[in-house]
């Protein structure tokens, strides 16, 4: 047992200080004993092997730390880049050119738009239905594009339509009809019936005449709507600044006037922030505030 123990001990690697001590013995010639010299050489050999192994461990550890540092640096760079891009977007929003405020759609202007889009062709029918849906729901013009025929059927029979929001806000938002909205839909009943005859239930409402299963591009529908609106605007002496967004402005404005409940308007239109809804509402005049106070 003792021999095995001693053999195990002799096979153990020696430390750096022990290596230096053995070297001193050889350099200073402190022994001429051949057995002792051989033992010293063996010890030095084990010592150098030990130093080499420890050096290799340090090299591997250094590689690992370098890799970890690279990951950390990469993540920090990504965070920094995200912050810089966010700041650029913020500055762009602050510095963007503000468009003139669009005037709200009125019932009179709407009637003139319908008259301007008169005609039996599919393109005329498509344009009148676009005006109608924008007027009764207050949705954005690009939210017309995903609408399918079965959604129009729901609008006719159940007085609501599910809208996929194009911006932040509740998805599949339901737009319900007001009393005035129901009358507007009833006036366009023939146009809706023509669409139901022409198209399958699962086809898109706003398409070319040839392909009912491929929705129009936003550029096409916006161009058609705004062209008609510019033509009608020029007929008025004051030339109101109306675009497709005027339907949304008019819808929110009228809803606010009818309810005086900004939280209700926010939820009805599908806004995520109260501030967004408030930006559509004009400041109350002194007379309006006085009338409201008298009712409290």
Buried (B, 14 or more C-beta within 10 A) or exposed (E): EEEEEEEEEEEEBBEEEBBEBBEEBEEEEEEEEEEEEEBBEBBBEBBEEBBEEEEEEEEEEEEEEEEEEEEEEEEEEEEEEEEEEEEEEEEEEEEEEEEEEBBBBBEEBBEBBBEBBEEEEBEBBBBBBBBBBBBBBBBBBBBBBBBBBBBBBBBBEEBBBEBEBBEEBEEEBBBEBBEEBEEBBEEBEEBBEBBBEBBEEEBBBBBBEEEBEEBBEBEEBBEBBBEBBEEBBEEEEEEBEBBBBBBBBBBBBBBBEEEBEBEBBBEBBBBEEEEBBEEBBEEEEEEEEEEEEEEE
